[in-house]
Amino acid sequence: MTEERKLLILGLLRMTEMHGYVLNAHIDSVSPITLKKPAAYNLLDSMERDGWIEHREESTGDRLRKVFSVTTAGEDAFFELLRTQVGAYTPNESPGMVGLSFLDVLPRDDAMDLLHKRRLSILDYRRAFESDGNVESGDPHSGSMQLPIEYARRLADLDLTFIEEIIEDLSKQLQRKEDDNG
């Protein structure tokens, strides 16, 4: 996963030079992967040692901040990483599915309550994308930068459909159990 993180940082820095805070804000807004701030700063240091990026210091009041940009070696590394990743398939991991593997050990009512709670969480997550995505309205994430956002939308839609199907199946099981007991 480190190679994807390096590709992300290089790609964003290719668009414009930026300091760490702005870089992290961009990563938080458009990234299809999780990249915590300490990991991003560690990667920046590593890529600077490798000669892929460089920094200049810029004064902001009482503080100096590093403004990063991509070097020629970083351009070469970016295109190598890009070609490698675009040409390969990496299956998604779904850590959130682990709990569903053991859903049947919960009392049915508890399982239903938790699934409804999860459904609401998915809906909240999905709503976060609704303001994005309209390229015609001047969306700042137009072009191929829109692709990870659209992918996340579609995965959220798939998760929502999947959870709703589980809820429906579990509801039918509960109804059959009530019918058998009543």
N, C-alpha and C positions, 0 to 999 in steps of 0.2 A: 504494500500500500504506500510505501514511501515514495516510489517512483511517481505515482499519481499525484501525490502532494507536491512534489517538486515541479511536475508539469503544471499544476494549477498555479503555483506561485510564479513560475517563469511566464506563464501565459498572461497573468494579470499584470506583471511588471512590464511585459512587452507592450501592453496597451498604453501605459503611462508610468513614469517613475512615481514612487509613493513611499511614504514612511510606514512603519509597522502598524500604527493604529488604523490608518486608512486601508492598508492591505487586509488587515483582519476584518474590517467592516465589509469589504468586498467579498471576502471568503464567506462570511456569515450570510451574505445576501444572495450569492449565486452558486455556492459550492454544492455539488452533489455528494460530497464527502464531509465528514467531520474533521476539522482541523483546529484543535485547541490552540490558544495563543502561545503557550510555552513551546509547543511542538513547532508552530510556525516560526518562532524566533530561533529555535534550534536549527531548523532547516535553512533559514536565512544565513545563519553563521556558517553552517556546513557548505552551503552553495557559494558563499563568499570565499571560503578557504579553497574551494575547488576552482575558483575563478569564473564562476557562472554569473555572478552578480557583483556589483560594487556599490559602495555608498559614498555619499558626500554628507557633510554635516551642515545642518541648517538651524539657524537660531530662531527660537520661538519664545521671546520674552527672556525669562531666566534660564531656559533649558535649551540644550542642543538635542536635535533629533537626527537620526540617520534617515536619509532619503535614498532608497535603493533603485537601481536600474540594472538592466540586463547587459552583459558584456557580449562580445563576439562569440566567445566560447559558450556562453549561456544560450545564445541564439542557436548554435549548433546542437547543444544538448536538448533544447526545447524541441527542435524538429525531430531529433532521434527519439525522444520520449513520446512525442505526439504520434509519430508513425507506428511505433511499437504498440501504443495503447489503442489507437483507432483500428488497427488490424487484428486485435486480439479480443476474445470474449472472456470476461471474468464474471462468473455467476455471482449474483447478489447474495450476501448473507442476510439472514432475517432473524436476528436475535430475539425479536419480539414474538417469534413463533414458538420458541422453546416452551413457554408456559402453556400454549395451546396443546402441546404434546401430552400434557397431563391434566387436561380439562376434565376428563371423566372421573377423576378422583375427588373432585369437589362436589359438595351437595348441589343438586341441579338448580335450586333457587339462588345459591351463591354464584354459581357459574353464570346464570342469566344476568344477575345484577352486574357482575364484573364485565360481561360482554357488552352490556348496554353502556357501561362507563367507558369502555374501550371505543365503542362506536362514536360516542360524543367526542372523545379525544381525537379520533381520526377526522371527524367533521371540523373540529377547531383547526387542526393542522391543515386540512384542505382549504379552509376559508382564507388562510394566510396567503394563498396563491391567487386568490380571485382578483386582487388589485394589480397583480403582475400580468404580463402576457399579451397585452394589446399593443402590438407593434405599431399599428396605425395611430394610436393615441400618444406616440412619443415615448414608449416604454424604453427605459435606459438599458434593458437587457435584450436588445433586438439582435437579429442575426443568429449565429450559432450559439451565442451565450444564452439564448432562450431555450435551447434544447435540454439542458439539465433541469431547468424549471418545469418544462412540459413533462419530462420523464418523471419527476417527483409528483406532479399532479396525477399522472396516470397510475403510478404506483399507489398513491393514496386512494384513488378511485377503485383500484383492484382490491386493496385492503378493506375498503368499506363494503364492497360487494361480497367479499369473502366472509367478513364478520356477520353481515346481515344474513347470509345463507346459513351460517352456524347457528345464529339466534333462531332462525325459522325452523331448522331441523330440531333444535333442542326444545323449542315450543311445541312442536308436533309430538316429540317424545313425552313431554310432560302431559300433554292433552290425552295421549293414549294411556298413560299411566293412571290419570284421573278417571278416564272412561272405564278402564279395567277394574279400578277400585270402587267405582260408584255404581 
